[in-house]
């Protein structure tokens, strides 16, 4: 999947500022380590590695590498957990994130 930037809904950043983003990651994926201002999850479900950091109050950067060798149930469960996490972190549903991404791609 690689590195992506996700917009954070206006007024929603207060839900992930400070330790709140780390707590959300822990609730969703389990163990989280820190490296500077980045949060890291490793070997969780279909995720090989996940690095997350914020950009000001409007953006969430994600660098994710998936494990293609997991079974379909694990992959589906991980995708569901990932989408749920992103919705809670950004304030946008998967459908809204897709629509915003398409709009940004057209602007380029």
N, C-alpha and C positions, 0 to 999 in steps of 0.2 A: 504494500500500500504506500509506503514511503512517508515523506514529510508533507503535511498539510496544515493550513491555517484555517481555523473555524472562527467565524464571528460570534461574539457573545451579545445576546440580546440586551438592548439598552435597559439599564437598571438592574440587570441580572448579575453583574459582576460581584456584588456583595455576597452572593451565594457561594462563590469560590475563592474569595480573597483570603489572605492569611493562610491558616492551616486547613481551611474548609475544603480546598481542592484535594489535598492529601487525604483527608478523612473520607471524601467521596470515593477516591481511588481505592482506599483500603476496604470500604464497605462493598465495593463492586468486585475487586480483583484479589484482595488479600494483601500480601506483603508489598510494601512500597519503600524504596530507598531514595535518598536524596543525593544529588551531585550538584552543588552550587544552588542555582535557582530552578533546577530541573528535577522532576519526580520520575522515578523509573520503576517499571513493573517488568519482571522477567519470568518466562516459562509459566504462563497462566493460560490454561485452555489451549486455544489455537494461536495465542500470542507468544512469539519468541521473545520479543522485546518491545517495550512501549516507553517512550520518553515524552513527557508533557511539560510545557512551561507557558506562562502567560506573557502577553505583549500589551503593556499598558492595561487599560480597563476594557478594551474592545476585542481582543483577540486571544485565542488559545492555540498554541502551536503543538502539533502532535507528530512524532516520528515513530511509526509503527512497522514492525516486521512480523509477518505471520508465518506459522509453521504449516507448510502444505501437506505434511504427512499425517495429520490427525484424521480421525474418522468423521463422518458426516454429522453425527450427533454432537460431537465436541465442537465442530466448526459452527454449526447452527446456534448452539448455546452461547458460544463466544461472541458471535455477531449480535445476538440479542442483548447480551450484557453490554457490549460496546455501544450499541445504539441507545440503550437506556442511560448509560453513563454520559454520552455526548448530549443527550436531551437535558439531563440534570445539570451538566456543566455549562452548556451554552444557552439554554432556555429555548432552543429551537428543536422541533421534531425532525425526524429523518426526512420527511416530505419537505419541510421548510428548508432544511439544509441543502437538499438536492436542488430545490428551486433557486436558492441564493447562489449556489455554485454554477448553475447553468447561466444565470444572469451575469455573473462576473466573467465567465468564459466568453460570452458574447461581447462584453465591453472591451476585451483585449484585442 
